[in-house]
Amino acid sequence: KAAGAHGLAASEAAADAATKAAVSAAKTPADAALKAKEAAKAAGASTEHALQAAGNAAGAFATKAGQAPAAVGKAASDAVKSAGGSITDAAKAAGAHAAKAAKDAGHVPEDIAKQAAEAAKSAGGSASDVSAAAATAAKELAKDFSGNESEAAHMTANAAKAAGASLEDLSKNAGAAAAEIAHKAGKSPEEVAKVASEATQLAGGTEKHASEAAAEAATTAAMDIAKSKDEAEKIAKDAAAKAGAMPDDAQKALGKLTSWFHK
């Protein structure tokens, strides 16, 4: 299988296509999950993407069937567990799918983040899995609902806090939400990393949290514009350093590149 960003994109595309086909052909969430996982694997998707396809198909099937957020989260987490995923994988899927179902049902942001946390907890997630699910759901919402960086950071922090996320998760996700909006607006990786750092600190994060958020934002922005792993690494390191991230945080964030380019 081709390495590089193209390998990743192909793997994701295979998993997406498998998910959509499975949802229309299946009779139950579990059936959708199994069909999606098998089809994704047969089409050359990575193990990680095949797992995601299983969770996504079950979650999408349950959502389409009009199930409540908690039931949708359970369908997704059960599917991930059956497909061989870890409890953390299952909790992550539960949180994401419950949040999506709650959002589709018109719930308010705080409630959506709470539904994500509850679904992750029901899936057997640890306290850190539950906190991450709440903060991630808040971030995803804020990206859709807010027009600017500070609004996105603010909305993320408030919804995540209401759902009981830890200070680290809520502040770093506030930074990530602001960074994603900055990146979409065409700002450079360095500017994106600075936005992440500032928004993290404004949300009450420590300097260490801000450094980690800046390093991750620099890496994510670099992955999007670079043509190769080496180029992405150079862009990310440079942007992280200029945004004041600690070298060890930058190095840790770069670990993402390795998995990204060699899925």
Salt bridges, closest charged atoms under 4 A:
GLU12 OE2 - HIS49 NE2 3.60
ASP31 OD1 - LYS35 NZ 3.01
GLU48 OE1 - LYS263 NZ 3.55
ASP78 OD2 - LYS74 NZ 2.59
ASP104 OD2 - LYS100 NZ 3.74
ASP111 OD2 - HIS107 ND1 2.28
GLU140 OE2 - LYS139 NZ 3.80
GLU140 OE1 - LYS143 NZ 2.90
ASP144 OD2 - LYS103 NZ 2.66
GLU149 OE2 - LYS187 NZ 2.90
GLU168 OE2 - LYS172 NZ 3.24
GLU180 OE2 - LYS139 NZ 3.31
GLU180 OE1 - LYS143 NZ 2.80
GLU190 OE2 - LYS194 NZ 2.87
GLU212 OE1 - LYS172 NZ 2.67
GLU212 OE2 - LYS208 NZ 3.69
ASP224 OD2 - HIS183 NE2 2.76
GLU233 OE1 - LYS229 NZ 3.70
ASP238 OD2 - LYS242 NZ 3.22
ASP249 OD1 - LYS208 NZ 2.58
